[in-house]
C-alpha cells in the first residue's frame, strides 16, 4: 500500500493558539566479573583460610595452601570471588575458559545493543516549531514507524519556554489515536529537553 503523507492539521506555532494538538539483579550463582586473584595470587590476601564453594553450592573452610593443592589436583584454578567476606570466598574453575565466555557474552551484548541502536530512530522538535514544519516532522516519524523502526521523539524548549512536557503529552495522545504504541511516557532528561518513545503499530 502506497504511503500517503499524513496531514497533522494542528496549531503548532508559537504564534498560534495552544495546546498544540485540537533507575540489575546480580546472579549470585555466577562469579564476580572482576576476578583478578587467581591461584598463587590468592596469597596476596594475607589470610590463612578461605571458604571454598563447590559447584553444587556446598562449601568448606580450608587453609589457602590446601585450597591451592586441591585446585592443582583438580587441574583447575583457585579464584577469589569475594575478597571482603571473612574468610574470603573462592571457587575452582577453568579461569581461561571463564574469561573466554565472558568476552563472548560481552561481544554478543554489544552486538545486540548496536542492532537495537540501528533500528531506533530519533526525531527532535522545537516547541516553537511552525505548523508546516511540524507536519513534515510528523510524516517523517510515521515513515520510520511504518518501516518498523522504534522512534524516540525529543522536544526542546525554545528560549524562555517551558512547554516540552505539554508538547509531548499532546503528541503522545495523537500518536496513540493513530494506533502507535508509546512505550516510554514523557521523560525529562535535561533542563530544556524531554522525550517519548514510540513503537510501530501492533499487528
C-alpha positions as CSV (number, residue, x, y, z in Angstrom):
1,X,0.0,0.0,0.0
2,X,1.5,3.3,-1.1
3,X,2.3,5.6,1.8
4,X,0.1,8.7,1.9
5,X,1.6,11.8,3.7
6,X,-0.3,12.5,6.9
7,X,-1.8,15.9,7.4
8,X,-1.2,16.9,11.0
9,X,-3.6,19.8,11.0
10,X,-2.6,21.1,14.5
11,X,-2.0,24.7,15.5
12,X,1.7,24.2,16.5
13,X,3.3,27.6,16.0
14,X,4.2,29.9,18.9
15,X,2.1,32.5,17.1
16,X,-0.9,30.1,17.1
17,X,-3.1,29.1,20.0
18,X,-2.1,26.3,22.4
19,X,-2.4,23.5,23.4
20,X,-0.7,22.3,20.3
21,X,-3.0,19.5,19.3
22,X,-7.1,20.3,18.9
23,X,16.9,3.7,37.8
24,X,20.4,-5.4,37.5
25,X,19.8,-8.1,39.6
26,X,23.1,-9.9,40.3
27,X,23.1,-13.7,39.7
28,X,24.6,-15.0,42.9
29,X,25.4,-18.3,41.3
30,X,27.9,-16.6,38.9
31,X,31.4,-15.4,39.8
32,X,32.1,-11.7,40.0
33,X,33.1,-10.2,36.7
34,X,36.2,-8.5,38.2
35,X,38.2,-11.6,39.0
36,X,41.9,-11.0,39.4
37,X,43.3,-13.0,42.3
38,X,44.0,-16.4,40.8
39,X,46.0,-19.4,42.1
40,X,49.1,-18.2,43.9
41,X,47.9,-14.6,43.8
42,X,45.3,-15.6,46.4
43,X,48.3,-15.4,48.9
44,X,48.2,-11.7,48.4
45,X,45.1,-11.6,50.6
46,X,47.3,-12.2,53.6
47,X,44.8,-14.6,55.1
48,X,45.3,-18.2,56.4
49,X,42.0,-19.6,55.4
50,X,39.4,-19.3,52.5
51,X,35.9,-20.6,52.1
52,X,35.9,-22.8,49.0
53,X,32.5,-23.1,47.3
54,X,31.7,-26.1,45.2
55,X,29.7,-26.2,42.0
56,X,26.8,-27.8,43.8
57,X,26.7,-24.9,46.4
58,X,28.4,-26.8,49.2
59,X,31.3,-25.1,50.9
60,X,34.1,-25.7,53.3
61,X,36.8,-23.6,55.0
62,X,40.3,-24.6,54.1
63,X,43.8,-23.2,54.5
64,X,45.0,-21.3,51.4
65,X,47.7,-23.9,50.9
66,X,45.1,-26.8,51.0
67,X,42.8,-24.9,48.6
68,X,45.7,-24.4,46.2
69,X,46.6,-28.1,46.4
70,X,43.0,-29.1,45.8
71,X,42.9,-26.8,42.7
72,X,46.1,-28.3,41.4
73,X,44.8,-31.9,41.9
74,X,41.6,-31.0,40.0
75,X,43.5,-29.3,37.2
76,X,41.5,-26.2,37.9
77,X,42.2,-22.6,39.0
78,X,41.6,-21.3,42.5
79,X,39.8,-17.9,42.0
80,X,38.7,-15.4,44.6
81,X,35.1,-14.3,44.1
82,X,34.5,-12.3,47.3
83,X,37.5,-10.7,48.9
84,X,35.5,-8.8,51.6
85,X,33.9,-11.9,53.1
86,X,35.5,-13.5,56.2
87,X,37.1,-15.7,55.3
88,X,37.4,-14.7,51.6
89,X,35.3,-16.8,49.2
90,X,37.0,-18.8,46.4
91,X,35.9,-21.2,43.7
92,X,37.6,-23.8,41.5
93,X,37.1,-23.1,37.8
94,X,38.8,-23.1,34.4
95,X,39.7,-19.4,34.5
96,X,40.8,-19.2,30.9
97,X,37.5,-20.7,29.8
98,X,35.6,-18.3,32.1
99,X,37.3,-15.3,30.6
100,X,36.7,-16.5,27.1
101,X,33.0,-17.0,27.9
102,X,32.7,-13.5,29.4
103,X,34.4,-12.0,26.4
104,X,32.0,-13.8,24.1
105,X,29.0,-12.6,26.1
106,X,30.2,-9.0,26.1
107,X,30.6,-9.1,22.3
108,X,27.1,-10.5,21.9
109,X,25.7,-7.9,24.2
110,X,27.4,-5.1,22.3
111,X,26.2,-6.6,19.0
112,X,22.6,-6.7,20.3
113,X,22.9,-3.1,21.5
114,X,24.3,-2.0,18.2
115,X,21.4,-3.8,16.3
116,X,18.8,-2.1,18.6
117,X,20.5,1.3,18.1
118,X,20.4,0.9,14.3
119,X,16.7,0.0,14.4
120,X,15.9,3.0,16.7
121,X,15.4,6.4,15.1
122,X,15.3,9.8,16.8
123,X,13.4,13.0,15.8
124,X,13.9,16.3,17.5
125,X,11.3,19.0,17.6
126,X,11.5,22.6,19.0
127,X,8.5,23.8,20.9
128,X,8.4,26.9,18.7
129,X,8.0,24.7,15.5
130,X,5.7,26.0,12.8
131,X,2.7,24.1,11.7
132,X,4.2,23.3,8.3
133,X,7.4,22.1,9.7
134,X,5.6,20.0,12.3
135,X,3.6,18.3,9.6
136,X,6.9,17.4,7.8
137,X,8.4,16.1,11.0
138,X,5.2,14.1,11.9
139,X,5.3,12.5,8.4
140,X,8.9,11.6,9.0
141,X,8.0,9.9,12.3
142,X,5.2,8.0,10.6
143,X,7.5,6.8,7.8
144,X,10.0,5.5,10.4
145,X,7.2,3.7,12.2
146,X,5.8,2.2,9.0
147,X,9.3,0.8,8.4
148,X,9.1,-0.9,11.8
149,X,11.6,1.4,13.5
150,X,11.2,2.5,17.1
151,X,11.2,6.3,17.3
152,X,12.4,8.5,20.1
153,X,10.8,11.9,19.9
154,X,12.6,14.7,21.7
155,X,11.1,18.1,22.4
156,X,13.4,21.0,23.0
157,X,12.1,24.2,24.8
158,X,12.5,27.4,22.8
159,X,14.3,30.1,24.8
160,X,12.1,31.3,27.6
161,X,9.5,28.4,27.1
162,X,8.7,25.6,29.5
163,X,6.4,23.7,27.2
164,X,8.3,20.5,26.4
165,X,6.2,18.2,28.6
166,X,2.8,19.6,27.5
167,X,4.1,19.5,23.9
168,X,4.9,15.8,24.2
169,X,1.8,14.9,26.1
170,X,-0.3,16.2,23.3
171,X,1.9,14.4,20.8
172,X,1.6,11.2,22.8
173,X,-2.2,11.4,22.6
174,X,-2.1,12.0,18.8
175,X,0.3,9.0,18.3
176,X,-2.0,6.7,20.3
177,X,-5.1,7.9,18.5
178,X,-3.3,6.9,15.2
179,X,-2.6,3.4,16.6
180,X,1.0,3.7,17.6
181,X,2.3,2.3,20.9
182,X,4.0,4.8,23.3
183,X,6.4,2.5,25.3
184,X,8.1,5.3,27.2
185,X,6.0,8.1,28.6
186,X,7.1,11.7,28.7
187,X,10.6,11.7,30.3
188,X,12.6,14.9,31.1
189,X,16.3,14.2,30.8
190,X,17.7,17.8,30.6
191,X,16.5,21.2,31.7
192,X,15.2,22.0,28.2
193,X,14.6,18.5,26.8
194,X,12.1,15.8,27.2
195,X,11.3,12.7,25.1
196,X,8.8,9.9,24.4
197,X,9.5,6.6,22.7
198,X,7.0,5.2,20.2
199,X,6.8,1.7,18.7
200,X,5.2,0.7,15.4
201,X,1.5,-0.3,15.3
202,X,0.7,-3.8,16.7
203,X,-0.2,-6.3,14.1
